[in-house]
Amino acid sequence: MRSRRDKKRARERDRNKRNRKYGQIKRKHSRKGIWSCVMAVLVTAVIAGLIVMAFMNKGKSAAMVGSFGVFDMILACIGIVTGVKGFKERDKNYLTCKIGIVVNGLILLALILVFIRGCV
């Protein structure tokens, strides 16, 4: 006689088999794609912190905010490169790579535009 746990595991195995095509395994997300998304969240958090810091100091922290902005651009570039390298992993789900590249690219573009606007 099977226990409840065994029946539950058997049901879950059957359900997983029905959701996939024959001979295909469920793909995991790319590790480097996950890191790319983590970098995007980190960059976004740093930008939010810089905005709050500039607001609290009434715009008197230009040097510190600018240096962290350049640091943020470097982190966004690293996030893009990591996302692109994630596409080289075999048999993985590349959704996180795509999300990480797009978000890091948009943030990098925005930071470059702010940097150029500050120089002009």
C-alpha positions, 0 to 999 in steps of 0.5 A, a space after each residue: 500500500 502506497 503512502 500519501 507522499 508516494 501518491 502525490 509524487 507519482 501524480 506530480 511525475 505524471 503531470 510533468 510528463 504530460 506538459 512536455 513533448 516527447 523526449 524533452 526535458 524541462 529547461 532551467 534558466 541560464 545561470 549567467 542570465 540570472 546574474 544579468 537580471 541581478 545586475 539590472 536590479 542592483 543597478 536600478 537600486 543604486 540609481 534609486 539611491 543616488 536620486 534619493 541622496 541628491 534629493 536629500 542633499 538638495 543637489 549638493 552631492 554632484 561629485 559623489 552622484 557622478 562617480 557612482 553614476 559612472 560606476 553604474 554604467 560599468 555595472 550595466 555594461 558587465 550585466 549586458 556582457 554577462 547576458 550575452 555570455 548566457 546565450 552560450 550555455 546549452 539546453 537552457 531557457 534564455 528568457 533571463 538573458 533577454 530580460 537582463 540585456 534589455 534592462 541593462 541596455 536601457 539603463 546604460 542608454 539613460 545614463 549615457 544620455 544624462 552624462 552627455 547632457 551634463 557635459 553639454 
